[in-house]
Amino acid sequence: MQRKAYVPGLAALLVTLVAGCTSGTGGDGSDIDAKAGVPTTTTAPPGKYRTLREPCGSVEPATLRDLLPGVAQLPEDQREKAYKGTAAVTYDTDRRVGCAWTADSPDASHNLVIDVERVVSYDPAVSDADKAQEVYAKKEDGASLPPPAAGASGDAGGEADSSGGAGDDASPSGSPSPGKTPNAATTPPGLQPRLLDDLGDAAFVDDVYAASGSAAKRRTVSVVFRTSNVVVTVRYAEQPAHSTTVPDSKELQEKARGLARKLADQLNE
């Protein structure tokens, strides 16, 4: 009988010891933090923009009349169709939209394209804006901008000569860029491809004068900017009807930049 009484007593002693070892008090009397050493996850903030505007309606009729002078000479039904533009085919209009307009006249053909991309990062540690900067940076790298050390960044194009004088339309390496015309009328001084400091969070303008066919020359100005997690591209091109006519670089850049600023303002509404 003494043996039966001893066993329950031993069990009670063991329970007491275990309870003491698992209590919330350390050997020095301090409390033990149960969350100590557990890593925390920081999620990058989402982008400012969650949707995109309808692209073809984003350009006002007055702006289109200025950018596409040939449309005014068309019959009314054709004029209305030309001003409506052609929307780009995309699979998700909350992620990417675009529109294109074309106008032909006896003097020149004009083409206008806008592309708007809302960038989303699927990495919780990378914000949508940082991911959009990566997209923008690739476009900047693909443009014909000079190396940073070769010229000052920012805008210096407003006071340059617009006569389309001769110069060396060369790539950053010093050799002519593929598809460009290095010895014909090129981008005047001060209007070369460059960074812009008055548009969005980051921006640049590119200006390419290239042969299009055997005679006519085509100048294409592209303005690209990023605002938060949205990257916008405005591409404006002119191809004169006569091979001796040189598209005015200053005029094309001013018009393309003016439209880009209006699109930037719409994003901030």
C-alpha positions as CSV (number, residue, x, y, z in Angstrom):
1,M,0.0,0.0,0.0
2,Q,2.9,2.4,0.7
3,R,4.1,1.8,-2.9
4,K,0.7,2.8,-4.3
5,A,0.8,6.0,-2.2
6,Y,4.3,6.8,-3.4
7,V,3.6,6.8,-7.1
8,P,0.9,9.5,-7.1
9,G,3.2,11.7,-5.0
10,L,6.0,11.3,-7.4
11,A,3.8,12.2,-10.3
12,A,2.6,15.3,-8.6
13,L,6.3,16.3,-8.0
14,L,7.1,15.9,-11.7
15,V,4.1,18.0,-12.7
16,T,5.3,20.8,-10.4
17,L,8.8,20.7,-11.8
18,V,7.6,20.8,-15.5
19,A,5.2,23.7,-14.7
20,G,8.1,25.6,-13.2
21,C,10.3,25.0,-16.2
22,T,7.7,26.2,-18.7
23,S,6.6,29.3,-16.8
24,G,7.1,32.8,-18.3
25,T,9.9,33.7,-15.8
26,G,13.5,33.3,-16.7
27,G,16.2,32.3,-14.3
28,D,17.0,35.9,-13.5
29,G,13.4,36.8,-12.9
30,S,12.9,38.7,-16.2
31,D,10.0,38.0,-18.6
32,I,10.7,36.0,-21.7
33,D,9.5,37.7,-25.0
34,A,7.7,34.9,-26.9
35,K,8.2,36.9,-30.2
36,A,11.9,37.5,-29.9
37,G,13.8,36.5,-33.0
38,V,10.7,36.2,-35.2
39,P,11.4,38.1,-38.5
40,T,8.9,40.7,-39.7
41,T,8.0,41.3,-43.4
42,T,7.8,44.8,-44.8
43,T,5.6,45.2,-47.8
44,A,6.4,48.0,-50.3
45,P,3.7,50.6,-50.9
46,P,1.4,50.1,-53.9
47,G,1.5,52.5,-56.8
48,K,-0.4,55.8,-56.9
49,Y,-2.5,54.8,-59.9
50,R,-4.9,51.9,-60.0
51,T,-6.6,52.6,-63.4
52,L,-5.9,54.3,-66.7
53,R,-7.9,56.8,-68.8
54,E,-9.3,55.9,-72.2
55,P,-6.4,56.9,-74.5
56,C,-8.0,58.2,-77.6
57,G,-10.2,60.6,-75.7
58,S,-7.2,61.9,-73.7
59,V,-6.1,64.3,-76.4
60,E,-8.3,67.4,-76.9
61,P,-9.5,68.2,-80.5
62,A,-7.7,71.5,-80.5
63,T,-4.4,69.7,-79.8
64,L,-5.1,67.1,-82.5
65,R,-5.8,69.9,-85.0
66,D,-2.4,71.4,-84.2
67,L,-0.5,68.1,-84.4
68,L,-2.3,66.8,-87.4
69,P,-2.7,69.7,-89.8
70,G,-3.7,67.5,-92.8
71,V,-6.9,66.4,-91.1
72,A,-8.5,69.8,-91.5
73,Q,-8.4,69.4,-95.3
74,L,-10.5,66.1,-95.2
75,P,-14.2,65.9,-95.7
76,E,-16.2,66.1,-92.5
77,D,-16.9,62.4,-92.1
78,Q,-13.3,61.5,-92.7
79,R,-12.1,64.3,-90.4
80,E,-14.2,63.0,-87.5
81,K,-12.9,59.5,-88.0
82,A,-9.3,60.7,-88.2
83,Y,-9.7,62.7,-84.9
84,K,-11.1,59.6,-83.1
85,G,-7.8,57.8,-83.6
86,T,-7.2,54.0,-83.4
87,A,-7.0,52.4,-80.0
88,A,-4.1,50.0,-79.4
89,V,-5.1,46.4,-78.8
90,T,-4.3,45.4,-75.3
91,Y,-5.4,42.5,-73.0
92,D,-5.9,44.6,-69.9
93,T,-6.9,48.3,-70.2
94,D,-6.2,48.9,-66.6
95,R,-2.5,48.0,-67.2
96,R,-1.8,49.4,-70.7
97,V,-3.6,51.6,-73.2
98,G,-2.6,53.4,-76.4
99,C,-3.9,55.3,-79.4
100,A,-2.6,56.3,-82.8
101,W,-3.5,59.1,-85.3
102,T,-2.4,59.6,-88.9
103,A,-2.9,62.5,-91.2
104,D,-1.7,63.0,-94.8
105,S,-1.5,66.3,-96.6
106,P,0.1,67.5,-99.8
107,D,3.1,68.9,-97.8
108,A,3.7,66.1,-95.3
109,S,2.4,63.1,-93.4
110,H,2.1,63.2,-89.6
111,N,1.8,60.3,-87.2
112,L,1.0,60.6,-83.5
113,V,1.1,57.7,-81.0
114,I,0.6,57.6,-77.2
115,D,1.3,54.7,-75.0
116,V,0.5,54.5,-71.3
117,E,1.6,51.7,-69.1
118,R,0.6,51.2,-65.4
119,V,3.3,49.1,-63.9
120,V,2.6,46.6,-61.1
121,S,5.3,44.9,-59.0
122,Y,4.7,41.4,-58.0
123,D,7.6,41.5,-55.5
124,P,6.3,42.6,-52.1
125,A,9.7,44.1,-51.4
126,V,9.7,46.3,-54.5
127,S,7.2,49.1,-54.9
128,D,5.2,49.7,-58.1
129,A,7.0,53.0,-58.5
130,D,10.4,51.4,-58.3
131,K,9.3,48.8,-60.8
132,A,8.1,51.5,-63.1
133,Q,11.4,53.2,-62.9
134,E,13.0,50.0,-64.2
135,V,10.7,50.1,-67.2
136,Y,11.4,53.7,-67.8
137,A,15.2,53.2,-67.4
138,K,15.1,50.5,-70.2
139,K,13.4,53.0,-72.5
140,E,16.0,55.6,-71.6
141,D,18.8,53.2,-72.3
142,G,17.3,52.4,-75.7
143,A,17.2,56.1,-76.7
144,S,20.0,58.0,-78.4
145,L,20.9,60.1,-75.4
146,P,24.6,61.0,-75.0
147,P,26.5,59.6,-72.0
148,P,26.0,61.6,-68.8
149,A,29.5,63.0,-69.0
150,A,29.1,64.1,-72.6
151,G,26.4,66.8,-71.9
152,A,24.4,68.3,-69.1
153,S,21.1,66.7,-68.2
154,G,18.0,68.8,-68.1
155,D,16.3,71.0,-70.7
156,A,18.3,73.2,-72.9
157,G,16.2,73.0,-76.1
158,G,14.0,76.1,-76.0
159,E,16.6,78.6,-77.4
160,A,18.2,76.6,-80.2
161,D,18.3,77.3,-83.9
162,S,15.5,75.5,-85.7
163,S,16.9,75.8,-89.1
164,G,17.9,72.1,-89.2
165,G,21.6,72.8,-89.9
166,A,24.2,70.2,-90.6
167,G,25.9,68.2,-87.8
168,D,27.0,64.8,-86.8
169,D,24.0,62.7,-85.8
170,A,26.0,60.1,-84.1
171,S,25.5,57.4,-81.5
172,P,27.1,57.9,-78.0
173,S,30.1,55.8,-79.1
174,G,30.8,58.4,-81.8
175,S,29.8,56.3,-84.8
176,P,26.6,56.9,-86.8
177,S,23.6,55.2,-85.2
178,P,22.0,52.5,-87.4
179,G,19.2,53.8,-89.6
180,K,20.1,57.5,-89.1
181,T,21.4,60.0,-91.6
182,P,24.7,61.4,-90.2
183,N,25.5,63.8,-93.0
184,A,22.1,65.3,-93.8
185,A,20.2,67.9,-91.9
186,T,20.3,66.7,-88.3
187,T,19.2,67.8,-84.8
188,P,20.3,71.4,-84.2
189,P,22.5,72.2,-81.2
190,G,20.6,72.3,-78.0
191,L,17.9,70.1,-79.3
192,Q,19.7,66.8,-79.2
193,P,18.2,63.9,-77.3
194,R,18.4,64.7,-73.6
195,L,16.9,64.4,-70.1
196,L,14.1,66.7,-69.1
197,D,13.7,68.0,-65.6
198,D,10.3,69.6,-65.9
199,L,8.1,66.5,-66.5
200,G,7.0,63.8,-64.1
201,D,9.5,62.0,-61.8
202,A,11.9,61.3,-64.7
203,A,11.7,62.1,-68.4
204,F,13.7,62.4,-71.7
205,V,13.2,63.5,-75.3
206,D,14.6,61.6,-78.2
207,D,15.0,63.0,-81.7
208,V,15.7,60.7,-84.7
209,Y,16.1,61.8,-88.3
210,A,16.2,58.8,-90.5
211,A,15.8,57.8,-94.1
212,S,12.4,56.4,-95.0
213,G,12.5,54.9,-98.4
214,S,14.7,56.1,-101.2
215,A,14.0,59.8,-101.0
216,A,11.8,61.1,-98.2
217,K,13.3,61.7,-94.7
218,R,11.3,61.1,-91.5
219,R,11.9,62.8,-88.2
220,T,10.5,61.1,-85.1
221,V,10.4,62.8,-81.7
222,S,9.7,60.7,-78.6
223,V,9.0,62.1,-75.2
224,V,8.9,59.5,-72.4
225,F,8.2,60.2,-68.7
226,R,7.4,58.4,-65.5
227,T,4.9,59.6,-62.9
228,S,4.8,57.2,-59.9
229,N,3.9,53.8,-61.3
230,V,2.8,55.0,-64.8
231,V,5.2,55.3,-67.8
232,V,3.9,57.4,-70.7
233,T,5.4,57.6,-74.3
234,V,4.5,60.3,-76.8
235,R,5.8,59.6,-80.3
236,Y,5.3,62.3,-82.9
237,A,6.7,62.0,-86.5
238,E,6.7,64.0,-89.7
239,Q,7.6,62.9,-93.2
240,P,7.7,65.7,-95.8
241,A,6.4,65.1,-99.2
242,H,9.5,66.5,-100.8
243,S,13.0,65.1,-100.2
244,T,14.5,68.6,-99.9
245,T,12.3,69.5,-97.0
246,V,13.7,69.0,-93.5
247,P,11.2,68.5,-90.7
248,D,11.6,71.2,-88.0
249,S,13.1,69.6,-85.0
250,K,12.2,72.4,-82.6
251,E,8.6,72.5,-83.7
252,L,8.1,68.8,-83.4
253,Q,9.8,68.7,-80.0
254,E,7.7,71.6,-78.6
255,K,4.4,70.0,-79.8
256,A,5.3,66.5,-78.4
257,R,6.4,68.0,-75.1
258,G,3.3,70.1,-74.9
259,L,1.1,67.0,-75.3
260,A,3.2,65.1,-72.7
261,R,2.7,67.9,-70.2
262,K,-1.1,67.7,-70.8
263,L,-1.1,64.0,-70.2
264,A,0.9,64.5,-67.0
265,D,-1.6,67.0,-65.8
266,Q,-4.4,64.5,-66.5
267,L,-2.7,62.0,-64.3
268,N,-2.6,64.4,-61.5
269,E,-6.3,65.3,-61.7
